[in-house]
Amino acid sequence: MPTSEFTRVTIRPMDEYNQKLLKNVHPDNWINPQPADCYDLVIIGGGTAGLVVAAGAAGLDLGLKIALIEKHLMGGDCLNVGCIPSKCLIRSSRVVEEIRKAKDLGINISQQFDVDFATVMGRMRRIRASISHQDSVERFKNLGVDVFLGDGKFTSNNTVEVAEQTLNFKKAVIATGARAAKPKIRGIEEVGYLTNETVFSLIQKPKKLAVIGGGPIGCELAQTFQRLGCEVTLFHRGSHILNKEDTEAATILQKVLIDEGIRLVLNCQLEEVVTVTEGKRLYFSVNSDRDSVTVDEILVGAGRTPNVENLNLETVGVEYDQTLGVKVNDYLQTTNPKIYAAGDICMDWKFTHAADAAARIVIKNALLSPFGWGRSQLSSLVMPWVTYTSPEIAHVGMYENEAKKLGIEIETIKIPFRSIDRAIADHEESGFLKIHHKKGSDQILGATIVANHAGEMISEITTAIVNKIGLNKLSSVIHPYPTQAEAIKKAADTYRKTLLTSGNKQLLGFLRKFS
């Protein structure tokens, strides 16, 4: 019989926008459908990976029976507590910084401006709700997908249970994602802290904020909240932020964060959190010197934990690790060949676009590769990523140290943005473009861009790598002038100039005589 026995969800604050969001992604009047006799594909998890698999499989128009299970919010982290809400806040924070720098551009702000934190957060909730229909249960129902709200778990090699109903399947996909890792700091659980899952529910601005973690999430949110008027202290256990990123790029951003007023505590050991009259006191040590800071809120942005609990994976022979997640091969098959996985639950790349790309691999391999013919591989992907700070840091392909470890000889072309006319006009000269190419060849192996719109520029280089377009051909591509993306053409032209050997110059001189 149909049932509506699933956990009712609320999101703080329960204003008109969050009510609209919930109406789309977890309506409290939803009644799970009567299960089909057997599903061609059952997907557990309604985040990016699960939604793309469900929509893609249904869109094949092959009469497949598809079931999608989500226990919390359709849309997963990206819509609800990740990409969309964070970029809304980042946009507001960039306006603040543009106003502060307006004088450098000849614009005098005649009066003190005010950041209305409640309105900033309200705008975020409004935008999130306005686009949530794309991930709604109704949309997927209309696509022909049976949507079940509730906890899904395997009960046998071909059955999943959800809300006291049993779904039979031929194949299944695990797409349950990951969550913020719990910090191992004495007292922090008792005192309380924010993560990406709770920080977007704030309605009052914390005057003082501690951010734990100097990776992409920590840096993005630290800069954003500092610009919105918080006094931010950023803690990082490494010697510099973004320690996995290009060192020159990380150094530029680190200086920006300090210049904007963020207190940066590096090489630190976080020891204890206690409640005091003024708020939450965080004790830490740097090189054995003990210190403390008192804040209103603590935001944890260090590490992710895969959601492998309560899936009953042992029953179906799916191996997993509490830290690394579900184990998959290059075809995204788990140790049970009938069951696939995609997204943060099984991948090092924890990006929305990576989950999307992986989902497409799952559709191909699970449904359109009989006897394993023509299967796609995860390792074949060329994956770009962006840290959405100001400036942004975008990267694709190899880093210099990775090429060295693999024994690949490379040459690097670096174009400082102080040599790009549009960057100078925009007063954004501090960044650079760095392209690594194979020594003796124009084959592009990797690139890093540091610029306010680096994320918009990296796709041209990603396209070149995917389609094996070398620097020589890239130099013939006409770029509009003036744009900051002209740096890519300038890098390609720089490579082309290296081809002018003494022998080539003699040949050109000979041709010139007869022209």
C-alpha positions in Angstrom: 0.0 0.0 0.0 1.2 3.6 -0.6 2.7 5.2 2.5 3.9 8.6 3.5 5.9 7.4 6.5 9.1 9.4 6.1 10.8 11.9 8.3 9.3 15.4 8.2 11.9 18.0 7.5 12.2 21.6 8.7 14.8 24.2 7.7 15.5 27.3 9.8 14.0 29.8 9.5 10.7 28.5 8.3 9.9 31.6 6.3 8.1 31.8 2.9 11.2 30.9 1.0 12.2 27.8 3.0 8.6 26.7 2.9 8.6 27.0 -0.9 11.9 25.1 -1.0 10.5 22.3 1.1 7.4 22.1 -0.9 9.6 21.3 -3.9 12.4 19.1 -2.4 10.7 17.4 0.5 6.9 18.1 0.7 5.3 16.9 3.9 2.2 15.7 2.0 4.1 13.5 -0.3 2.8 9.9 -0.7 5.3 7.4 -1.9 4.1 5.5 -5.0 3.2 1.8 -5.1 6.4 0.1 -6.2 6.7 -1.5 -9.6 7.2 -5.3 -9.7 10.9 -4.7 -10.5 13.0 -1.7 -11.3 15.7 -1.6 -13.9 17.5 0.9 -11.7 17.1 1.9 -8.1 19.1 5.0 -7.0 19.7 5.8 -3.3 20.4 9.5 -2.9 18.8 12.5 -4.5 21.8 14.8 -4.8 23.5 15.8 -8.0 24.8 12.3 -8.9 21.5 10.6 -8.1 19.4 13.2 -9.9 21.5 13.1 -13.1 21.4 9.3 -13.2 17.6 9.3 -12.7 16.9 12.0 -15.2 19.3 10.6 -17.7 18.0 7.1 -17.5 14.4 8.2 -17.7 15.3 10.5 -20.7 16.6 7.5 -22.7 12.9 6.8 -23.4 13.4 3.1 -23.4 10.6 2.3 -21.1 12.9 1.7 -18.1 11.5 1.5 -14.6 13.5 3.9 -12.4 13.2 4.5 -8.7 14.9 7.3 -6.7 15.2 7.3 -2.9 16.0 10.5 -0.9 15.8 10.6 2.9 16.3 14.4 3.3 16.3 17.1 0.6 16.2 16.5 -3.1 19.0 18.5 -4.7 21.5 17.4 -2.0 24.3 19.7 -0.9 24.6 21.7 -4.1 21.1 23.2 -4.0 20.5 23.3 -0.3 23.8 23.7 1.6 26.6 24.1 -0.9 27.1 25.6 -4.4 23.9 27.7 -4.7 23.6 29.3 -1.2 27.4 29.9 -0.9 27.6 31.7 -4.3 24.7 33.9 -3.3 26.6 35.1 -0.2 29.8 35.4 -2.2 28.1 37.7 -4.7 26.8 40.0 -1.9 30.3 40.0 -0.3 31.9 41.0 -3.5 29.7 44.1 -3.7 31.1 45.1 -0.3 34.6 44.8 -1.5 33.9 46.7 -4.7 32.5 49.6 -2.7 35.6 49.6 -0.5 37.8 49.8 -3.5 35.6 52.3 -5.4 37.9 55.2 -4.4 40.8 53.6 -6.4 38.5 53.7 -9.4 37.6 57.4 -8.9 34.2 56.7 -7.2 33.8 58.4 -3.8 31.2 56.9 -1.6 29.7 59.9 0.2 28.3 58.1 3.2 29.0 55.0 5.3 27.3 51.9 3.8 25.7 49.2 5.8 25.6 45.5 5.3 22.1 44.2 6.1 23.0 40.6 7.0 19.4 39.5 7.4 18.5 40.8 3.9 21.7 39.1 2.4 20.6 35.8 3.9 17.0 36.3 2.8 18.1 36.9 -0.8 20.0 33.6 -0.7 16.9 31.8 0.6 14.7 33.4 -2.1 17.1 32.4 -4.9 17.6 28.9 -3.6 13.8 28.4 -3.4 13.2 29.9 -6.9 15.4 27.4 -8.7 14.5 24.4 -6.5 11.8 23.3 -8.9 14.6 21.8 -11.1 15.3 19.3 -8.4 11.7 18.8 -7.2 9.9 15.5 -6.5 7.2 16.7 -8.9 9.6 17.3 -11.8 11.1 13.8 -11.4 7.7 12.3 -11.1 6.8 13.9 -14.4 9.9 12.5 -15.9 8.6 9.1 -15.1 10.7 8.4 -12.1 9.2 6.8 -9.0 10.3 9.0 -6.1 10.4 7.6 -2.6 11.1 9.8 0.4 12.7 7.9 3.3 15.7 6.0 4.4 16.8 3.4 1.8 18.8 0.3 2.7 19.7 -2.9 1.0 17.9 -6.0 2.3 19.1 -8.5 -0.2 21.1 -8.7 -3.4 18.1 -7.4 -5.4 16.0 -5.6 -2.9 16.0 -2.2 -1.2 13.7 -1.2 1.7 12.3 2.3 2.1 9.5 3.5 4.4 8.3 -0.1 5.0 8.1 -0.8 1.2 10.4 -3.2 -0.7 11.7 -2.3 -4.1 13.1 -5.1 -6.3 15.9 -4.1 -8.7 18.0 -5.4 -11.5 20.8 -2.8 -10.8 21.3 -0.1 -8.2 23.3 3.1 -7.7 24.6 4.5 -4.4 24.7 8.3 -4.5 24.4 9.2 -0.8 27.1 11.8 -0.9 29.2 13.1 2.1 28.8 15.4 5.0 31.1 17.7 7.0 33.7 15.8 9.0 33.4 16.1 12.8 36.3 18.0 14.3 38.4 16.1 16.9 38.6 19.0 19.3 37.9 18.5 23.0 34.6 20.1 24.1 33.4 21.2 20.7 30.4 18.8 20.5 29.1 20.1 23.8 29.7 23.8 22.9 28.3 23.4 19.4 29.5 24.5 16.0 28.3 25.3 12.4 29.0 23.4 9.2 28.0 24.1 5.6 24.8 22.2 6.6 23.8 24.8 9.2 25.6 28.0 8.5 23.1 29.1 5.8 20.3 29.0 8.4 21.9 32.0 10.2 19.6 35.1 10.5 21.8 37.1 12.7 25.4 38.0 11.9 28.0 36.6 14.3 30.2 39.5 15.4 33.2 37.2 15.8 33.6 34.0 13.8 36.2 31.2 13.9 36.6 29.2 10.7 38.4 25.9 11.0 40.1 24.7 7.8 42.2 26.6 5.2 41.0 24.5 2.2 38.6 25.8 -0.5 35.4 25.8 1.7 37.1 27.4 4.7 38.8 30.1 2.6 35.6 30.9 0.6 33.4 31.2 3.7 36.1 33.0 5.8 36.5 35.7 3.2 32.7 36.0 2.6 31.8 36.5 6.3 34.7 38.9 6.9 33.4 41.0 4.0 29.9 40.8 5.4 31.1 42.3 8.7 32.2 39.5 10.9 35.6 39.5 12.6 37.0 36.2 11.2 39.9 34.1 12.6 40.9 31.3 10.2 42.7 28.3 11.6 44.7 26.0 9.4 47.1 23.2 10.5 49.3 23.7 7.4 52.1 26.2 6.8 49.9 28.0 4.2 46.3 27.9 3.0 45.2 25.7 0.1 48.2 23.4 0.6 47.1 21.2 -2.3 47.0 24.1 -4.7 49.7 25.8 -6.7 51.9 27.5 -4.1 52.1 30.8 -6.0 48.3 30.9 -6.3 47.8 30.1 -2.6 50.3 32.8 -1.6 48.4 35.5 -3.6 45.1 34.5 -1.9 46.7 34.3 1.5 48.0 37.9 1.2 44.5 39.0 0.1 42.8 37.4 3.1 45.3 39.0 5.5 45.0 42.4 3.8 41.2 42.2 4.2 41.5 41.8 7.9 41.2 38.1 8.5 43.4 36.8 11.3 45.2 33.8 9.9 46.5 31.2 12.4 48.8 28.7 10.6 50.6 25.6 11.8 48.1 25.4 14.7 46.9 22.6 16.9 43.3 23.1 18.1 43.0 21.8 21.6 39.8 22.6 23.4 36.5 24.6 23.2 34.7 25.9 26.3 31.7 28.0 26.9 32.3 31.4 28.5 30.2 34.4 29.3 31.3 36.2 26.1 30.7 33.2 23.8 32.8 30.2 22.8 36.5 30.2 23.7 38.8 28.2 21.4 42.2 27.2 22.8 45.0 26.5 20.4 48.8 26.2 20.2 51.3 27.3 17.6 54.9 26.0 18.0 54.0 25.0 21.6 52.8 28.6 22.4 49.3 28.3 23.8 46.7 31.0 23.0 42.9 31.4 22.8 40.3 33.3 20.9 36.7 34.0 22.0 34.0 34.0 19.3 30.2 33.9 18.8 30.3 31.0 16.4 32.7 28.3 15.2 32.4 27.2 11.5 34.0 23.9 10.6 35.1 23.5 7.0 37.8 20.9 7.2 37.2 17.5 5.5 34.2 15.4 4.4 32.9 12.1 5.7 31.1 9.7 3.3 27.5 8.8 4.1 27.9 5.0 4.2 26.0 4.4 7.4 22.6 2.5 7.6 22.8 1.4 4.0 23.3 -2.2 5.0 26.2 -2.5 2.5 27.5 -5.7 4.0 24.4 -7.5 3.0 25.1 -7.0 -0.7 28.8 -7.4 -0.5 29.7 -3.7 -1.2 33.0 -2.9 0.4 33.5 0.6 1.9 35.8 2.6 4.1 34.5 5.0 6.8 36.9 7.7 5.5 37.2 7.0 1.8 33.7 5.8 1.1 32.4 3.1 -1.2 35.1 1.3 -3.1 34.6 1.4 -6.9 36.6 0.4 -10.0 37.3 2.6 -12.9 33.9 1.9 -14.3 32.2 3.1 -11.0 31.2 -0.5 -10.2 31.3 -1.4 -6.5 32.5 -4.9 -5.4 29.0 -6.0 -6.2 28.9 -5.8 -10.1 25.2 -5.1 -10.0 25.6 -2.0 -7.9 27.3 1.2 -9.0 28.3 4.4 -7.1 28.8 8.0 -8.1 29.6 11.4 -6.5 31.0 12.3 -3.1 30.3 8.8 -1.7 33.1 7.3 -3.7 35.2 9.9 -5.4 38.2 12.1 -4.5 36.7 14.9 -6.7 34.0 16.3 -4.4 32.5 18.8 -6.9 29.0 19.1 -8.3 30.3 18.9 -11.9 32.4 15.8 -11.0 29.2 14.1 -9.7 27.4 15.1 -12.9 30.2 13.6 -15.0 30.3 10.4 -13.0 26.6 10.0 -13.2 26.8 10.0 -17.0 29.4 7.3 -16.8 27.1 5.2 -14.6 24.2 5.6 -17.1 26.4 4.4 -19.9 28.0 1.5 -18.1 25.0 0.2 -16.2 22.4 0.5 -19.0 24.1 0.9 -22.4 27.1 -1.4 -22.3 26.0 -5.0 -22.9 28.7 -7.5 -21.9 30.9 -4.6 -20.9 31.3 -3.3 -24.4 32.1 0.4 -24.8 32.2 1.2 -21.1 33.4 4.7 -20.0 36.1 5.1 -17.4 36.4 7.6 -14.6 40.1 8.0 -15.2 39.4 9.4 -18.7 37.8 12.5 -17.3 39.7 15.8 -17.4 38.5 17.6 -14.3 38.7 21.4 -13.7 37.9 22.9 -10.4 37.6 26.4 -8.9 38.0 28.0 -5.5 35.5 30.8 -5.5 37.4 33.4 -3.5 38.5 36.8 -4.7 40.5 36.3 -6.7 39.3 32.9 -7.9 41.8 30.1 -8.3 41.0 27.7 -11.2 42.9 24.6 -12.1 42.8 21.7 -14.6 45.1 18.8 -15.4 48.5 18.3 -13.8 50.4 20.4 -11.3 54.1 20.8 -11.8 54.9 18.5 -8.8 52.6 15.8 -10.2 54.3 15.8 -13.5 57.7 15.5 -11.8 56.5 12.5 -9.7 55.4 10.8 -13.0 58.7 11.5 -14.6 57.2 13.8 -17.2 59.4 16.7 -18.3 57.4 19.9 -18.7 57.9 23.5 -19.5 55.8 26.2 -17.9 54.6 29.5 -19.4 53.5 32.1 -16.9 51.6 35.2 -18.0 51.2 37.8 -15.2 47.9 39.7 -15.4 49.9 43.0 -14.9 50.8 42.4 -18.6 47.1 42.0 -19.7 45.5 45.3 -20.7 42.0 44.4 -19.5 43.3 43.3 -16.1 45.1 46.6 -15.7 41.9 48.5 -16.7 39.9 46.4 -14.2 42.4 47.1 -11.4 42.9 43.3 -11.1 46.6 42.9 -11.9 47.7 40.6 -9.1 46.8 37.2 -10.7 48.4 35.1 -13.4 47.9 32.3 -15.9 50.3 29.4 -15.8 50.2 26.7 -18.4 52.3 23.5 -18.2 53.1 21.8 -21.5 55.1 18.7 -22.4 58.8 19.5 -23.0 59.5 19.7 -26.7 55.8 19.6 -27.5 52.8 22.0 -27.5 50.6 19.4 -25.6 49.0 21.1 -22.7 49.2 19.0 -19.5 47.7 21.4 -16.9 47.0 25.0 -16.1 46.2 27.3 -13.1 44.5 30.7 -13.3 44.3 33.3 -10.6 41.8 36.0 -11.4 38.4 37.3 -10.4 36.8 35.3 -13.3 39.2 32.4 -13.4 36.4 30.0 -13.3 35.0 31.4 -16.5 38.3 31.1 -18.3 39.5 27.6 -17.3 37.0 25.9 -19.6 38.9 27.0 -22.7 42.0 25.2 -21.5 39.9 22.2 -20.4 38.4 22.1 -23.9 41.9 22.2 -25.5 43.2 19.3 -23.3 40.1 17.1 -23.9 40.3 17.7 -27.7 44.1 17.5 -27.8 44.4 21.1 -29.1 47.9 22.2 -28.5 49.3 25.7 -27.9 50.3 26.1 -31.5 46.7 25.8 -32.7 45.4 27.8 -29.7 47.5 30.7 -30.8 45.5 31.0 -34.0 42.2 31.4 -32.0 41.1 35.0 -32.1 40.3 36.4 -28.7 38.2 39.5 -28.3 40.2 42.5 -27.1 40.3 43.6 -24.4 39.5 40.6 -22.2 41.4 38.9 -19.4 41.1 35.6 -21.3 43.5 37.2 -23.8 46.1 35.8 -21.4 45.5 32.4 -22.9 46.3 33.6 -26.4 49.4 35.4 -25.0 50.6 32.1 -23.5 50.1 30.3 -26.8 51.9 33.0 -28.7 54.8 32.8 -26.2 55.1 29.1 -27.0 55.0 29.8 -30.7 57.9 32.2 -30.4 60.0 29.3 -29.1 59.6 27.6 -32.4 61.7 30.4 -34.1 65.0 28.6 -34.1 68.0 29.9 -35.9 67.3 27.5 -38.8 63.7 28.6 -39.0 64.8 32.2 -39.1 67.1 31.5 -42.0 64.3 29.8 -43.9 62.0 32.7 -43.2 64.7 35.1 -44.4 65.0 33.1 -47.6 61.2 33.1 -48.2 61.2 36.9 -47.5 63.5 37.5 -50.4 61.0 36.0 -52.9 57.9 37.5 -51.4 
